[in-house]
Amino acid sequence: MTTIKIEGMTCQHCVMNVTKALEGIEGTENVKVDLDKGEAAYDEAKPVDMDSIKNAIEKAGYHMGS
Ligand SMILES: [Cu+2]
């Protein structure tokens, strides 16, 4: 499981947006987004490029933290 920080989420709608963005990337599995922690976690069914993750998050209107 990979965990990343996500900035800018304020409600369950944001959680849905981020979840969909991550699920839309080829190779991600079991995507879970935690609003309180500002984190998202996922498994990799096959290797996922971190740039793809970052792009998808930003396209959805959020930022990936470090
Ligand atoms: Cu929201």
N, CA, C, O and the ligand as a Tripos MOL2 file, in Angstrom:
@<TRIPOS>MOLECULE
protein
  265   263    67     0     0
PROTEIN
NO_CHARGES

@<TRIPOS>ATOM
      1 N           0.8430   -1.2070    0.0000 N.3       1 MET1
      2 CA          0.0000    0.0000    0.0000 C.3       1 MET1
      3 C           0.8680    1.2420    0.0000 C.2       1 MET1
      4 O           1.8290    1.3450    0.7630 O.2       1 MET1
      5 N           0.5160    2.1930   -0.8720 N.am      2 THR2
      6 CA          1.2200    3.4750   -0.9500 C.3       2 THR2
      7 C           0.3140    4.5580   -0.3710 C.2       2 THR2
      8 O          -0.8730    4.6140   -0.6930 O.2       2 THR2
      9 N           0.8670    5.4140    0.4770 N.am      3 THR3
     10 CA          0.0890    6.5130    1.0560 C.3       3 THR3
     11 C           0.6840    7.8370    0.6050 C.2       3 THR3
     12 O           1.8960    8.0440    0.6570 O.2       3 THR3
     13 N          -0.1940    8.7260    0.1630 N.am      4 ILE4
     14 CA          0.2660   10.0510   -0.2710 C.3       4 ILE4
     15 C          -0.5350   11.1300    0.4470 C.2       4 ILE4
     16 O          -1.6630   10.8960    0.8790 O.2       4 ILE4
     17 N           0.0520   12.2980    0.5670 N.am      5 LYS5
     18 CA         -0.6170   13.4520    1.1690 C.3       5 LYS5
     19 C          -1.3570   14.2210    0.0800 C.2       5 LYS5
     20 O          -0.8450   14.4100   -1.0230 O.2       5 LYS5
     21 N          -2.5660   14.6570    0.4080 N.am      6 ILE6
     22 CA         -3.3270   15.4600   -0.5410 C.3       6 ILE6
     23 C          -3.8200   16.7180    0.1490 C.2       6 ILE6
     24 O          -4.4400   16.6620    1.2110 O.2       6 ILE6
     25 N          -3.5330   17.8600   -0.4780 N.am      7 GLU7
     26 CA         -3.9440   19.1360    0.0980 C.3       7 GLU7
     27 C          -5.1410   19.6800   -0.6770 C.2       7 GLU7
     28 O          -5.2280   19.5340   -1.8970 O.2       7 GLU7
     29 N          -6.0570   20.3080    0.0520 N.am      8 GLY8
     30 CA         -7.1620   21.0030   -0.5870 C.3       8 GLY8
     31 C          -8.5120   20.3270   -0.4490 C.2       8 GLY8
     32 O          -9.5190   20.8680   -0.9040 O.2       8 GLY8
     33 N          -8.5560   19.1590    0.1680 N.am      9 MET9
     34 CA         -9.8390   18.4850    0.3330 C.3       9 MET9
     35 C         -10.5810   19.0610    1.5390 C.2       9 MET9
     36 O         -10.0080   19.2100    2.6180 O.2       9 MET9
     37 N         -11.8600   19.3810    1.3450 N.am     10 THR10
     38 CA        -12.6290   19.9740    2.4410 C.3      10 THR10
     39 C         -13.9070   19.2110    2.7770 C.2      10 THR10
     40 O         -14.4860   19.4430    3.8390 O.2      10 THR10
     41 N         -14.3560   18.3270    1.9260 N.am     11 CYS11
     42 CA        -15.6280   17.6430    2.1910 C.3      11 CYS11
     43 C         -15.6730   16.2980    1.4710 C.2      11 CYS11
     44 O         -14.7320   15.9210    0.7730 O.2      11 CYS11
     45 N         -16.7750   15.5860    1.6510 N.am     12 GLN12
     46 CA        -16.9020   14.2540    1.0390 C.3      12 GLN12
     47 C         -16.9250   14.3340   -0.4900 C.2      12 GLN12
     48 O         -16.5550   13.3790   -1.1720 O.2      12 GLN12
     49 N         -17.3560   15.4650   -1.0140 N.am     13 HIS13
     50 CA        -17.3460   15.6550   -2.4600 C.3      13 HIS13
     51 C         -15.9040   15.6240   -2.9770 C.2      13 HIS13
     52 O         -15.6150   15.0150   -4.0070 O.2      13 HIS13
     53 N         -15.0170   16.2840   -2.2530 N.am     14 CYS14
     54 CA        -13.5970   16.2710   -2.6040 C.3      14 CYS14
     55 C         -13.0550   14.8420   -2.5290 C.2      14 CYS14
     56 O         -12.2870   14.4120   -3.3890 O.2      14 CYS14
     57 N         -13.4640   14.1200   -1.4970 N.am     15 VAL15
     58 CA        -13.0160   12.7360   -1.3310 C.3      15 VAL15
     59 C         -13.4120   11.9150   -2.5550 C.2      15 VAL15
     60 O         -12.6210   11.1170   -3.0600 O.2      15 VAL15
     61 N         -14.6460   12.1160   -3.0290 N.am     16 MET16
     62 CA        -15.1160   11.3950   -4.2160 C.3      16 MET16
     63 C         -14.2900   11.7650   -5.4430 C.2      16 MET16
     64 O         -13.9020   10.9000   -6.2290 O.2      16 MET16
     65 N         -14.0270   13.0630   -5.5950 N.am     17 ASN17
     66 CA        -13.2390   13.5190   -6.7460 C.3      17 ASN17
     67 C         -11.8640   12.8670   -6.7670 C.2      17 ASN17
     68 O         -11.4090   12.3710   -7.7980 O.2      17 ASN17
     69 N         -11.2160   12.8780   -5.6140 N.am     18 VAL18
     70 CA         -9.8650   12.3250   -5.5230 C.3      18 VAL18
     71 C          -9.8990   10.8070   -5.7210 C.2      18 VAL18
     72 O          -9.0400   10.2400   -6.3960 O.2      18 VAL18
     73 N         -10.8970   10.1650   -5.1260 N.am     19 THR19
     74 CA        -11.0300    8.7130   -5.2790 C.3      19 THR19
     75 C         -11.1770    8.3440   -6.7490 C.2      19 THR19
     76 O         -10.5040    7.4380   -7.2400 O.2      19 THR19
     77 N         -12.0640    9.0550   -7.4500 N.am     20 LYS20
     78 CA        -12.2850    8.7730   -8.8710 C.3      20 LYS20
     79 C         -11.0240    9.0380   -9.6880 C.2      20 LYS20
     80 O         -10.6890    8.2810  -10.5990 O.2      20 LYS20
     81 N         -10.3300   10.1240   -9.3480 N.am     21 ALA21
     82 CA         -9.1090   10.4700  -10.0820 C.3      21 ALA21
     83 C          -8.0750    9.3490   -9.9460 C.2      21 ALA21
     84 O          -7.4250    8.9640  -10.9180 O.2      21 ALA21
     85 N          -7.9380    8.8360   -8.7220 N.am     22 LEU22
     86 CA         -6.9340    7.7850   -8.4820 C.3      22 LEU22
     87 C          -7.3680    6.4560   -9.0940 C.2      22 LEU22
     88 O          -6.5490    5.7100   -9.6290 O.2      22 LEU22
     89 N          -8.6670    6.1720   -9.0090 N.am     23 GLU23
     90 CA         -9.1590    4.9120   -9.5840 C.3      23 GLU23
     91 C          -9.0420    4.9170  -11.1060 C.2      23 GLU23
     92 O          -8.9850    3.8630  -11.7400 O.2      23 GLU23
     93 N          -9.0050    6.1270  -11.6850 N.am     24 GLY24
     94 CA         -8.9170    6.2460  -13.1370 C.3      24 GLY24
     95 C          -7.5260    5.9650  -13.6840 C.2      24 GLY24
     96 O          -7.3370    5.8720  -14.8970 O.2      24 GLY24
     97 N          -6.5530    5.8290  -12.7910 N.am     25 ILE25
     98 CA         -5.1790    5.5740  -13.2270 C.3      25 ILE25
     99 C          -4.9640    4.0730  -13.3480 C.2      25 ILE25
    100 O          -5.3120    3.3060  -12.4500 O.2      25 ILE25
    101 N          -4.3910    3.6710  -14.4620 N.am     26 GLU26
    102 CA         -4.1730    2.2470  -14.6830 C.3      26 GLU26
    103 C          -3.1910    1.6940  -13.6540 C.2      26 GLU26
    104 O          -2.1010    2.2330  -13.4620 O.2      26 GLU26
    105 N          -3.5950    0.6110  -12.9990 N.am     27 GLY27
    106 CA         -2.7050   -0.0400  -12.0430 C.3      27 GLY27
    107 C          -3.0850    0.1620  -10.5900 C.2      27 GLY27
    108 O          -2.6410   -0.5940   -9.7260 O.2      27 GLY27
    109 N          -3.9170    1.1930  -10.2970 N.am     28 THR28
    110 CA         -4.2950    1.4160   -8.9000 C.3      28 THR28
    111 C          -5.4170    0.4700   -8.4860 C.2      28 THR28
    112 O          -6.2540    0.0760   -9.2980 O.2      28 THR28
    113 N          -5.4120    0.1170   -7.2100 N.am     29 GLU29
    114 CA         -6.4080   -0.7920   -6.6470 C.3      29 GLU29
    115 C          -6.6810   -0.3870   -5.2080 C.2      29 GLU29
    116 O          -5.8220    0.1950   -4.5450 O.2      29 GLU29
    117 N          -7.8800   -0.6970   -4.7280 N.am     30 ASN30
    118 CA         -8.2260   -0.4610   -3.3170 C.3      30 ASN30
    119 C          -7.9300    0.9750   -2.8810 C.2      30 ASN30
    120 O          -7.2900    1.2040   -1.8550 O.2      30 ASN30
    121 N          -8.3980    1.9240   -3.6650 N.am     31 VAL31
    122 CA         -8.1520    3.3350   -3.3380 C.3      31 VAL31
    123 C          -8.9800    3.7360   -2.1200 C.2      31 VAL31
    124 O         -10.1900    3.5170   -2.0710 O.2      31 VAL31
    125 N          -8.2960    4.3320   -1.1320 N.am     32 LYS32
    126 CA         -8.9970    4.8290    0.0500 C.3      32 LYS32
    127 C          -8.5100    6.2370    0.3390 C.2      32 LYS32
    128 O          -7.3070    6.4810    0.4320 O.2      32 LYS32
    129 N          -9.4500    7.1600    0.4790 N.am     33 VAL33
    130 CA         -9.0990    8.5480    0.7410 C.3      33 VAL33
    131 C          -9.6010    8.9310    2.1220 C.2      33 VAL33
    132 O         -10.7620    8.7000    2.4590 O.2      33 VAL33
    133 N          -8.7100    9.5230    2.9210 N.am     34 ASP34
    134 CA         -9.0370    9.9280    4.2890 C.3      34 ASP34
    135 C          -9.0660   11.4520    4.3690 C.2      34 ASP34
    136 O          -8.0340   12.1160    4.2800 O.2      34 ASP34
    137 N         -10.2670   11.9840    4.5370 N.am     35 LEU35
    138 CA        -10.4470   13.4370    4.5660 C.3      35 LEU35
    139 C          -9.7670   14.0710    5.7810 C.2      35 LEU35
    140 O          -9.0820   15.0860    5.6530 O.2      35 LEU35
    141 N          -9.9560   13.4730    6.9580 N.am     36 ASP36
    142 CA         -9.4030   14.0510    8.1910 C.3      36 ASP36
    143 C          -7.8780   14.1250    8.1540 C.2      36 ASP36
    144 O          -7.2830   15.1190    8.5700 O.2      36 ASP36
    145 N          -7.2630   13.0710    7.6570 N.am     37 LYS37
    146 CA         -5.8000   13.0360    7.6070 C.3      37 LYS37
    147 C          -5.2520   13.7570    6.3820 C.2      37 LYS37
    148 O          -4.0720   14.1060    6.3470 O.2      37 LYS37
    149 N          -6.1010   13.9840    5.3710 N.am     38 GLY38
    150 CA         -5.6260   14.5720    4.1310 C.3      38 GLY38
    151 C          -4.6980   13.6210    3.4040 C.2      38 GLY38
    152 O          -3.6500   14.0110    2.8890 O.2      38 GLY38
    153 N          -5.1110   12.3610    3.3770 N.am     39 GLU39
    154 CA         -4.2770   11.3290    2.7770 C.3      39 GLU39
    155 C          -5.0810   10.4470    1.8390 C.2      39 GLU39
    156 O          -6.3000   10.3200    1.9560 O.2      39 GLU39
    157 N          -4.3690    9.8480    0.9150 N.am     40 ALA40
    158 CA         -4.9700    8.8220    0.0620 C.3      40 ALA40
    159 C          -4.0360    7.6230    0.0550 C.2      40 ALA40
    160 O          -2.8160    7.7770    0.1040 O.2      40 ALA40
    161 N          -4.6080    6.4420   -0.0060 N.am     41 ALA41
    162 CA         -3.8100    5.2230   -0.0420 C.3      41 ALA41
    163 C          -4.3240    4.3350   -1.1640 C.2      41 ALA41
    164 O          -5.5110    4.3460   -1.4910 O.2      41 ALA41
    165 N          -3.4140    3.5700   -1.7450 N.am     42 TYR42
    166 CA         -3.8160    2.6610   -2.8230 C.3      42 TYR42
    167 C          -2.8050    1.5250   -2.9290 C.2      42 TYR42
    168 O          -1.6470    1.6440   -2.5280 O.2      42 TYR42
    169 N          -3.2850    0.4390   -3.4790 N.am     43 ASP43
    170 CA         -2.3920   -0.6700   -3.8220 C.3      43 ASP43
    171 C          -2.0510   -0.5590   -5.2940 C.2      43 ASP43
    172 O          -2.7760    0.0670   -6.0680 O.2      43 ASP43
    173 N          -0.9410   -1.1730   -5.6740 N.am     44 GLU44
    174 CA         -0.5510   -1.1670   -7.0810 C.3      44 GLU44
    175 C          -0.6580   -2.5770   -7.6470 C.2      44 GLU44
    176 O           0.1350   -3.4580   -7.3160 O.2      44 GLU44
    177 N          -1.6490   -2.7700   -8.5020 N.am     45 ALA45
    178 CA         -1.8070   -4.0500   -9.1820 C.3      45 ALA45
    179 C          -0.6360   -4.2360  -10.1400 C.2      45 ALA45
    180 O          -0.1940   -5.3550  -10.4020 O.2      45 ALA45
    181 N          -0.1500   -3.1190  -10.6530 N.am     46 LYS46
    182 CA          1.1030   -3.0810  -11.3890 C.3      46 LYS46
    183 C           1.7290   -1.7190  -11.1390 C.2      46 LYS46
    184 O           1.0350   -0.8020  -10.7010 O.2      46 LYS46
    185 N           3.0230   -1.5600  -11.4040 N.am     47 PRO47
    186 CA          3.7050   -0.3090  -11.0200 C.3      47 PRO47
    187 C           3.0110    0.9380  -11.5570 C.2      47 PRO47
    188 O           2.6780    1.0240  -12.7390 O.2      47 PRO47
    189 N           2.8020    1.8990  -10.6650 N.am     48 VAL48
    190 CA          2.1500    3.1480  -11.0420 C.3      48 VAL48
    191 C           3.1540    4.2810  -10.9160 C.2      48 VAL48
    192 O           3.8020    4.4460   -9.8830 O.2      48 VAL48
    193 N           3.2690    5.0480  -11.9720 N.am     49 ASP49
    194 CA          4.1850    6.1790  -12.0180 C.3      49 ASP49
    195 C           3.6880    7.2930  -11.0890 C.2      49 ASP49
    196 O           2.5300    7.6970  -11.1890 O.2      49 ASP49
    197 N           4.5360    7.7920  -10.1940 N.am     50 MET50
    198 CA          4.1280    8.8330   -9.2520 C.3      50 MET50
    199 C           3.7140   10.1170   -9.9740 C.2      50 MET50
    200 O           2.8820   10.8700   -9.4680 O.2      50 MET50
    201 N           4.2870   10.3700  -11.1480 N.am     51 ASP51
    202 CA          3.8850   11.5430  -11.9340 C.3      51 ASP51
    203 C           2.4330   11.4330  -12.3900 C.2      51 ASP51
    204 O           1.7150   12.4330  -12.4340 O.2      51 ASP51
    205 N           2.0010   10.2210  -12.7290 N.am     52 SER52
    206 CA          0.6110   10.0110  -13.1320 C.3      52 SER52
    207 C          -0.3260   10.3230  -11.9820 C.2      52 SER52
    208 O          -1.3860   10.9210  -12.1640 O.2      52 SER52
    209 N           0.0860    9.9050  -10.7880 N.am     53 ILE53
    210 CA         -0.7130   10.1800   -9.5910 C.3      53 ILE53
    211 C          -0.8140   11.6880   -9.3860 C.2      53 ILE53
    212 O          -1.9010   12.2330   -9.1960 O.2      53 ILE53
    213 N           0.3310   12.3450   -9.4280 N.am     54 LYS54
    214 CA          0.3690   13.7940   -9.2030 C.3      54 LYS54
    215 C          -0.4950   14.5360  -10.2320 C.2      54 LYS54
    216 O          -1.2650   15.4300   -9.8790 O.2      54 LYS54
    217 N          -0.3580   14.1580  -11.4990 N.am     55 ASN55
    218 CA         -1.1400   14.8070  -12.5600 C.3      55 ASN55
    219 C          -2.6340   14.6360  -12.3450 C.2      55 ASN55
    220 O          -3.4020   15.5850  -12.5030 O.2      55 ASN55
    221 N          -3.0470   13.4260  -11.9840 N.am     56 ALA56
    222 CA         -4.4700   13.1460  -11.7920 C.3      56 ALA56
    223 C          -5.0300   13.9560  -10.6300 C.2      56 ALA56
    224 O          -6.1450   14.4740  -10.6980 O.2      56 ALA56
    225 N          -4.2340   14.0580   -9.5540 N.am     57 ILE57
    226 CA         -4.6630   14.8220   -8.3840 C.3      57 ILE57
    227 C          -4.8200   16.3060   -8.7620 C.2      57 ILE57
    228 O          -5.7970   16.9500   -8.3790 O.2      57 ILE57
    229 N          -3.8550   16.8330   -9.5090 N.am     58 GLU58
    230 CA         -3.8920   18.2390   -9.8440 C.3      58 GLU58
    231 C          -4.9870   18.5460  -10.8620 C.2      58 GLU58
    232 O          -5.6130   19.6050  -10.8160 O.2      58 GLU58
    233 N          -5.2100   17.6080  -11.7800 N.am     59 LYS59
    234 CA         -6.2770   17.7670  -12.7620 C.3      59 LYS59
    235 C          -7.6370   17.8400  -12.0600 C.2      59 LYS59
    236 O          -8.5460   18.5380  -12.5100 O.2      59 LYS59
    237 N          -7.7560   17.1110  -10.9570 N.am     60 ALA60
    238 CA         -9.0150   17.0960  -10.1960 C.3      60 ALA60
    239 C          -9.1640   18.3640   -9.3550 C.2      60 ALA60
    240 O         -10.2340   18.6310   -8.8080 O.2      60 ALA60
    241 N          -8.0780   19.1460   -9.2560 N.am     61 GLY61
    242 CA         -8.1620   20.4290   -8.5460 C.3      61 GLY61
    243 C          -7.5380   20.4340   -7.1700 C.2      61 GLY61
    244 O          -7.7990   21.3350   -6.3710 O.2      61 GLY61
    245 N          -6.7010   19.4210   -6.8770 N.am     62 TYR62
    246 CA         -6.0710   19.3390   -5.5550 C.3      62 TYR62
    247 C          -4.5560   19.3010   -5.7210 C.2      62 TYR62
    248 O          -4.0390   19.2920   -6.8390 O.2      62 TYR62
    249 N          -3.8630   19.2790   -4.6040 N.am     63 HIS63
    250 CA         -2.3960   19.2480   -4.6640 C.3      63 HIS63
    251 C          -1.8580   18.0690   -3.8850 C.2      63 HIS63
    252 O          -2.3840   17.6890   -2.8390 O.2      63 HIS63
    253 N          -0.8000   17.5060   -4.4230 N.am     64 MET64
    254 CA         -0.1450   16.4220   -3.7140 C.3      64 MET64
    255 C           0.8940   17.0390   -2.7960 C.2      64 MET64
    256 O           1.7600   17.7880   -3.2460 O.2      64 MET64
    257 N           0.8100   16.7260   -1.5100 N.am     65 GLY65
    258 CA          1.7760   17.2180   -0.5400 C.3      65 GLY65
    259 C           2.9520   16.2880   -0.4630 C.2      65 GLY65
    260 O           3.0150   15.2850   -1.1750 O.2      65 GLY65
    261 N           3.9030   16.6250    0.4200 N.am     66 SER66
    262 CA          5.0670   15.7550    0.5240 C.3      66 SER66
    263 C           5.0700   15.0340    1.8590 C.2      66 SER66
    264 O           5.9790   14.2500    2.1350 O.2      66 SER66
    265 CU        -15.2350   19.3100   -1.1930 Cu       67 CU67
@<TRIPOS>BOND
     1     1     2 1
     2     2     3 1
     3     3     4 2
     4     3     5 am
     5     5     6 1
     6     6     7 1
     7     7     8 2
     8     7     9 am
     9     9    10 1
    10    10    11 1
    11    11    12 2
    12    11    13 am
    13    13    14 1
    14    14    15 1
    15    15    16 2
    16    15    17 am
    17    17    18 1
    18    18    19 1
    19    19    20 2
    20    19    21 am
    21    21    22 1
    22    22    23 1
    23    23    24 2
    24    23    25 am
    25    25    26 1
    26    26    27 1
    27    27    28 2
    28    27    29 am
    29    29    30 1
    30    30    31 1
    31    31    32 2
    32    31    33 am
    33    33    34 1
    34    34    35 1
    35    35    36 2
    36    35    37 am
    37    37    38 1
    38    38    39 1
    39    39    40 2
    40    39    41 am
    41    41    42 1
    42    42    43 1
    43    43    44 2
    44    43    45 am
    45    45    46 1
    46    46    47 1
    47    47    48 2
    48    47    49 am
    49    49    50 1
    50    50    51 1
    51    51    52 2
    52    51    53 am
    53    53    54 1
    54    54    55 1
    55    55    56 2
    56    55    57 am
    57    57    58 1
    58    58    59 1
    59    59    60 2
    60    59    61 am
    61    61    62 1
    62    62    63 1
    63    63    64 2
    64    63    65 am
    65    65    66 1
    66    66    67 1
    67    67    68 2
    68    67    69 am
    69    69    70 1
    70    70    71 1
    71    71    72 2
    72    71    73 am
    73    73    74 1
    74    74    75 1
    75    75    76 2
    76    75    77 am
    77    77    78 1
    78    78    79 1
    79    79    80 2
    80    79    81 am
    81    81    82 1
    82    82    83 1
    83    83    84 2
    84    83    85 am
    85    85    86 1
    86    86    87 1
    87    87    88 2
    88    87    89 am
    89    89    90 1
    90    90    91 1
    91    91    92 2
    92    91    93 am
    93    93    94 1
    94    94    95 1
    95    95    96 2
    96    95    97 am
    97    97    98 1
    98    98    99 1
    99    99   100 2
   100    99   101 am
   101   101   102 1
   102   102   103 1
   103   103   104 2
   104   103   105 am
   105   105   106 1
   106   106   107 1
   107   107   108 2
   108   107   109 am
   109   109   110 1
   110   110   111 1
   111   111   112 2
   112   111   113 am
   113   113   114 1
   114   114   115 1
   115   115   116 2
   116   115   117 am
   117   117   118 1
   118   118   119 1
   119   119   120 2
   120   119   121 am
   121   121   122 1
   122   122   123 1
   123   123   124 2
   124   123   125 am
   125   125   126 1
   126   126   127 1
   127   127   128 2
   128   127   129 am
   129   129   130 1
   130   130   131 1
   131   131   132 2
   132   131   133 am
   133   133   134 1
   134   134   135 1
   135   135   136 2
   136   135   137 am
   137   137   138 1
   138   138   139 1
   139   139   140 2
   140   139   141 am
   141   141   142 1
   142   142   143 1
   143   143   144 2
   144   143   145 am
   145   145   146 1
   146   146   147 1
   147   147   148 2
   148   147   149 am
   149   149   150 1
   150   150   151 1
   151   151   152 2
   152   151   153 am
   153   153   154 1
   154   154   155 1
   155   155   156 2
   156   155   157 am
   157   157   158 1
   158   158   159 1
   159   159   160 2
   160   159   161 am
   161   161   162 1
   162   162   163 1
   163   163   164 2
   164   163   165 am
   165   165   166 1
   166   166   167 1
   167   167   168 2
   168   167   169 am
   169   169   170 1
   170   170   171 1
   171   171   172 2
   172   171   173 am
   173   173   174 1
   174   174   175 1
   175   175   176 2
   176   175   177 am
   177   177   178 1
   178   178   179 1
   179   179   180 2
   180   179   181 am
   181   181   182 1
   182   182   183 1
   183   183   184 2
   184   183   185 am
   185   185   186 1
   186   186   187 1
   187   187   188 2
   188   187   189 am
   189   189   190 1
   190   190   191 1
   191   191   192 2
   192   191   193 am
   193   193   194 1
   194   194   195 1
   195   195   196 2
   196   195   197 am
   197   197   198 1
   198   198   199 1
   199   199   200 2
   200   199   201 am
   201   201   202 1
   202   202   203 1
   203   203   204 2
   204   203   205 am
   205   205   206 1
   206   206   207 1
   207   207   208 2
   208   207   209 am
   209   209   210 1
   210   210   211 1
   211   211   212 2
   212   211   213 am
   213   213   214 1
   214   214   215 1
   215   215   216 2
   216   215   217 am
   217   217   218 1
   218   218   219 1
   219   219   220 2
   220   219   221 am
   221   221   222 1
   222   222   223 1
   223   223   224 2
   224   223   225 am
   225   225   226 1
   226   226   227 1
   227   227   228 2
   228   227   229 am
   229   229   230 1
   230   230   231 1
   231   231   232 2
   232   231   233 am
   233   233   234 1
   234   234   235 1
   235   235   236 2
   236   235   237 am
   237   237   238 1
   238   238   239 1
   239   239   240 2
   240   239   241 am
   241   241   242 1
   242   242   243 1
   243   243   244 2
   244   243   245 am
   245   245   246 1
   246   246   247 1
   247   247   248 2
   248   247   249 am
   249   249   250 1
   250   250   251 1
   251   251   252 2
   252   251   253 am
   253   253   254 1
   254   254   255 1
   255   255   256 2
   256   255   257 am
   257   257   258 1
   258   258   259 1
   259   259   260 2
   260   259   261 am
   261   261   262 1
   262   262   263 1
   263   263   264 2
@<TRIPOS>SUBSTRUCTURE
     1 MET1         2 RESIDUE 1 A MET
     2 THR2         6 RESIDUE 1 A THR
     3 THR3        10 RESIDUE 1 A THR
     4 ILE4        14 RESIDUE 1 A ILE
     5 LYS5        18 RESIDUE 1 A LYS
     6 ILE6        22 RESIDUE 1 A ILE
     7 GLU7        26 RESIDUE 1 A GLU
     8 GLY8        30 RESIDUE 1 A GLY
     9 MET9        34 RESIDUE 1 A MET
    10 THR10       38 RESIDUE 1 A THR
    11 CYS11       42 RESIDUE 1 A CYS
    12 GLN12       46 RESIDUE 1 A GLN
    13 HIS13       50 RESIDUE 1 A HIS
    14 CYS14       54 RESIDUE 1 A CYS
    15 VAL15       58 RESIDUE 1 A VAL
    16 MET16       62 RESIDUE 1 A MET
    17 ASN17       66 RESIDUE 1 A ASN
    18 VAL18       70 RESIDUE 1 A VAL
    19 THR19       74 RESIDUE 1 A THR
    20 LYS20       78 RESIDUE 1 A LYS
    21 ALA21       82 RESIDUE 1 A ALA
    22 LEU22       86 RESIDUE 1 A LEU
    23 GLU23       90 RESIDUE 1 A GLU
    24 GLY24       94 RESIDUE 1 A GLY
    25 ILE25       98 RESIDUE 1 A ILE
    26 GLU26      102 RESIDUE 1 A GLU
    27 GLY27      106 RESIDUE 1 A GLY
    28 THR28      110 RESIDUE 1 A THR
    29 GLU29      114 RESIDUE 1 A GLU
    30 ASN30      118 RESIDUE 1 A ASN
    31 VAL31      122 RESIDUE 1 A VAL
    32 LYS32      126 RESIDUE 1 A LYS
    33 VAL33      130 RESIDUE 1 A VAL
    34 ASP34      134 RESIDUE 1 A ASP
    35 LEU35      138 RESIDUE 1 A LEU
    36 ASP36      142 RESIDUE 1 A ASP
    37 LYS37      146 RESIDUE 1 A LYS
    38 GLY38      150 RESIDUE 1 A GLY
    39 GLU39      154 RESIDUE 1 A GLU
    40 ALA40      158 RESIDUE 1 A ALA
    41 ALA41      162 RESIDUE 1 A ALA
    42 TYR42      166 RESIDUE 1 A TYR
    43 ASP43      170 RESIDUE 1 A ASP
    44 GLU44      174 RESIDUE 1 A GLU
    45 ALA45      178 RESIDUE 1 A ALA
    46 LYS46      182 RESIDUE 1 A LYS
    47 PRO47      186 RESIDUE 1 A PRO
    48 VAL48      190 RESIDUE 1 A VAL
    49 ASP49      194 RESIDUE 1 A ASP
    50 MET50      198 RESIDUE 1 A MET
    51 ASP51      202 RESIDUE 1 A ASP
    52 SER52      206 RESIDUE 1 A SER
    53 ILE53      210 RESIDUE 1 A ILE
    54 LYS54      214 RESIDUE 1 A LYS
    55 ASN55      218 RESIDUE 1 A ASN
    56 ALA56      222 RESIDUE 1 A ALA
    57 ILE57      226 RESIDUE 1 A ILE
    58 GLU58      230 RESIDUE 1 A GLU
    59 LYS59      234 RESIDUE 1 A LYS
    60 ALA60      238 RESIDUE 1 A ALA
    61 GLY61      242 RESIDUE 1 A GLY
    62 TYR62      246 RESIDUE 1 A TYR
    63 HIS63      250 RESIDUE 1 A HIS
    64 MET64      254 RESIDUE 1 A MET
    65 GLY65      258 RESIDUE 1 A GLY
    66 SER66      262 RESIDUE 1 A SER
    67 CU67       265 GROUP 0 **** ****
